[in-house]
Amino acid sequence: MQPVKTQSQDPTAFAAELNEVEAFVAVVHAQGFTRAAERLGVPKSGVSRRVARLEATLGVRLIHRTTRSFHLTEVGQRYFERASRALSELEEAKNEASTSSGSPSGVVRITVPPDAGAGPVVRALAEFVRQYPEVRVDVDSSNRMVDLVAEGFDLAVRAGRLQDSTLVARKLGGMPFILVAHRDYLKRRSAPKTLAELTEHECILFRAKNGRTEWKLTGPNGEEKVDVRGQLSGSDFSFVMGACVAGVGIAFVPAAALPCDSSQLVRVLPEYEGPLGSMHLVYPSSRLLPQRVTLLRDFLIEHLKFAEPQADECGLESSRRPTKKKAAAG
């Protein structure tokens, strides 16, 4: 019996179908046809036609789309998960075959919470792309819980307690909260010398009620609490940090949220810090991680050490400078 000739046995048809699959995966990653077209460098109408041809070939609807909504069908979700993994492995095989020198190339997709890790992550990624100029890093800054496998992400930096999952997690260290203020604010108001003096200052609050909140800090006397007030309150630390940089008042933020250049910020009451949260790097438990992903993973594990920043690391100074000791009389 002669084998039945399928479309996949025709090289031209196979290449066309591969383009259709690539278009479908790009649409899901980009959550829309317009952004997928921009990433692929083709017209939006071309992306739409490719996805339509793929659906016709498979005989199923993969995407429900209207002018205002976009979501995968159940079969579309299953197809996407397998197709995205297959495309990733094909890309890695192509890179390994075409780069005899072993120089890594391609795209790594990573998701990072905007509130925790902006400064350290940016500094680490900047150094990584300098060392590996053929690797492109696509960063998604989002507070939502991203499904790495379903959405095609390679790595994620996550704060706090991790949920049980099939992901591999590597601890990056602690994430203390510290008090900071802009130099301009401290020119207008003297830096507080005690925790109680915070009540006399304008503070930038996180998810406060009626312009007030309670800060818990640990210092020389153990854990202490102080009620603070402020005119500005935000629902994420990126806003709080931005208001602090604008000189609004004193902020109580994760040390990892400090901007790359903190030379205009001053640490207030440096003997105090807030609760220590944990930071992790997570990734799918796949044995076939591309070389570029393993390189970035290992690089971040080595360079992302979330801990209390020293003054010389990011230009951060303390509001209390050490006093010079007097020379002993002799």
SULVENVEN-V626513 format. One line per field, one symbol per residue. psi: psi as a letter, one per 20 degrees, with the letter a starting at -180 (. if undefined). burial: # if it has 16 or more other ideal C-beta (glycine too) atoms within 10 Angstrom, else .. A space follows every 10 residues. Layout:
BEGIN
psi=???
burial=???
END
This chain:
BEGIN
psi=ppqpprhiio gghggghhhg gggghhgggi lqhghghghi krqhhhgghg hhhghhghkq phpopaiiqo qqrghhgggg ghghgghghg ggggghhinh ijpqrapppq ppphhojggh gggghghghh hmiipppopo oqiqopoggh jkqhqppqqa pqqpajqppp piarnqqrpq qqhggihhpq pqirhhihii qpqoqolrpk jqrpppqpbh kbpqqpprrq hppriqihgg hghghikgbp qnrphiiprg okhjqpppmi iqraqorqpq pqqqmpilpq ghghghghgh hhhnnorppq hihkjprqio qpqppqqpp.
burial=.......... ......#.## ########## ..#..##..# .#....##.# #.###..#.. .##.#..... .#...#..## #.###.##.. ##..#..... ...###.### ########## #..##..#.. .#..#.#... .....#.##. #########. ......#... .#.####### ##..##.... ##..#..#.. ######.#.. ..#.#.##.. .....#.### .###..#### #####.#### #########. .#.####### .###.##### ####....## ###.###.## ...#.##.#. ...#.##.#. ..........
END
